[in-house]
């Protein structure tokens, strides 16, 4: 199996969908020149197409092992992580005060996409470390930043998120882990966490766990939660590593996929001596959690993009080589490569158009995050922050669902060989299947979109997004004119569904029953419009982007295909939204 990073497509999507050229004009991101961005994408591709890709199948077959000294990865993983560290990749978008390069988050998203496509299991180590960096940058004391954050940014150490417990899955407020204040100002942590991605390994000299726990006397639910930094090895005053902390991996989960990623059950305080340090203030742990979760949700949504791209490349390559059956309508009985058969071409176009559309959605989301942090105008920062918050659950939910759907279609292109492990394609399906589940199931993303984003502002951001979609439609050049009507119908459908949601906001059963189709409406509609915006750019400013004629032709063709094939789904889903919860309430599942 072969993967080639789509660097031309990525750079174009960064410019158009992430608004990279606008970011370059901001003081915070002035170093993000076109030359720098292109060089980063090129160098990252060497890492992705080399050691990361080489280890993908190895990690799937030769799983991490738990021994007396902890978890060990197969040969090659530690060396590949060292290359990640030596390249300074961990600090690409981190604060320059602590050794980071301060580049836009959107560029980091493009780099991470390549790593996920090449080796989703291994890339999770980097994704979780990024989340820890974000949380500590936003909430930790200066002492913790100097002692721990700098080493995470340098890539020497890795980070984890420790939220889930055996009896507290998505209901984080039900956790029972405890933290008691010690005389020296540190805390003693006690509890068990499950499903901890890269919770233990031998690729870095230290692991920084961010752990949610409850202090004595804290109220129940999420209000009483605090966040603590718990290192695998304690750190001496001179920065050297001290003794092993009282934190252990007690088992590794046996999963459907992601075999190369050690998903651990972690036990804190088995010997009553687990040292942790408060991040922020007591009972503000949910703030830190959401900092990590928002970063992770974008990263998980990106997994759908990356695996859809990988699935497309693998299916296309197979279809070029696999010879079977004569071409329909041909006078020749000679078998042809299956890429010449119309149904195979249809599936390949679904794969390609969807990967480009959801990439546009992911990069747009990342670009809004950058503007929310870096725009020179505080009013614009606030506006972009609201858009980013609105789009994040849409992006996470729709992109991960699409990733699963696209790998299934890729298996179909392979036919019977797609069901055989030796072909390699089943691994993509097994790996991506977790993405709609973790960091908040996609049902939770849909509920979040409604209850935390849409209803509180009575649809104000949703209205702005629909206005933006109409603006794109109004500017479509001649070759894209067939898309004006489908986009207009899409916006009208979103308006109808949104108005219904707001009108029924006092009936939780009705709106929650409609949450998932409502999110999907937005995912399809917004991704299609962002793709149409890209096609408009190639037609109106082809010389500015230095794009080839074939790139331009394919972008236009792909956009028209995606919009005409997918947008009718949005109109049809209005009925699913307004159906309400009556049939669900009446159902008997005894």
Secondary structure as GFF3:
##gff-version 3
##sequence-region A 1 590
A	DSSP	alpha_helix	7	16	.	.	.	ID=ss1
A	DSSP	alpha_helix	20	23	.	.	.	ID=ss2
A	DSSP	three_ten_helix	27	29	.	.	.	ID=ss3
A	DSSP	alpha_helix	34	47	.	.	.	ID=ss4
A	DSSP	pi_helix	48	52	.	.	.	ID=ss5
A	DSSP	alpha_helix	53	61	.	.	.	ID=ss6
A	DSSP	beta_strand	65	67	.	.	.	ID=ss7
A	DSSP	beta_strand	70	72	.	.	.	ID=ss8
A	DSSP	alpha_helix	77	86	.	.	.	ID=ss9
A	DSSP	three_ten_helix	89	91	.	.	.	ID=ss10
A	DSSP	three_ten_helix	96	98	.	.	.	ID=ss11
A	DSSP	alpha_helix	105	118	.	.	.	ID=ss12
A	DSSP	alpha_helix	120	139	.	.	.	ID=ss13
A	DSSP	alpha_helix	142	144	.	.	.	ID=ss14
A	DSSP	pi_helix	145	149	.	.	.	ID=ss15
A	DSSP	alpha_helix	150	154	.	.	.	ID=ss16
A	DSSP	beta_strand	158	162	.	.	.	ID=ss17
A	DSSP	three_ten_helix	172	174	.	.	.	ID=ss18
A	DSSP	beta_strand	178	181	.	.	.	ID=ss19
A	DSSP	beta_strand	187	197	.	.	.	ID=ss20
A	DSSP	beta_strand	207	215	.	.	.	ID=ss21
A	DSSP	three_ten_helix	222	224	.	.	.	ID=ss22
A	DSSP	beta_strand	225	231	.	.	.	ID=ss23
A	DSSP	beta_strand	233	235	.	.	.	ID=ss24
A	DSSP	beta_strand	241	244	.	.	.	ID=ss25
A	DSSP	beta_strand	247	252	.	.	.	ID=ss26
A	DSSP	beta_strand	263	268	.	.	.	ID=ss27
A	DSSP	beta_strand	275	279	.	.	.	ID=ss28
A	DSSP	alpha_helix	285	321	.	.	.	ID=ss29
A	DSSP	three_ten_helix	338	340	.	.	.	ID=ss30
A	DSSP	alpha_helix	342	374	.	.	.	ID=ss31
A	DSSP	alpha_helix	378	414	.	.	.	ID=ss32
A	DSSP	three_ten_helix	415	419	.	.	.	ID=ss33
A	DSSP	three_ten_helix	421	423	.	.	.	ID=ss34
A	DSSP	alpha_helix	425	432	.	.	.	ID=ss35
A	DSSP	alpha_helix	442	448	.	.	.	ID=ss36
A	DSSP	pi_helix	449	454	.	.	.	ID=ss37
A	DSSP	alpha_helix	460	474	.	.	.	ID=ss38
A	DSSP	three_ten_helix	478	480	.	.	.	ID=ss39
A	DSSP	alpha_helix	483	503	.	.	.	ID=ss40
A	DSSP	alpha_helix	508	513	.	.	.	ID=ss41
A	DSSP	alpha_helix	515	540	.	.	.	ID=ss42
A	DSSP	alpha_helix	542	545	.	.	.	ID=ss43
A	DSSP	alpha_helix	549	578	.	.	.	ID=ss44
A	DSSP	alpha_helix	582	586	.	.	.	ID=ss45
###
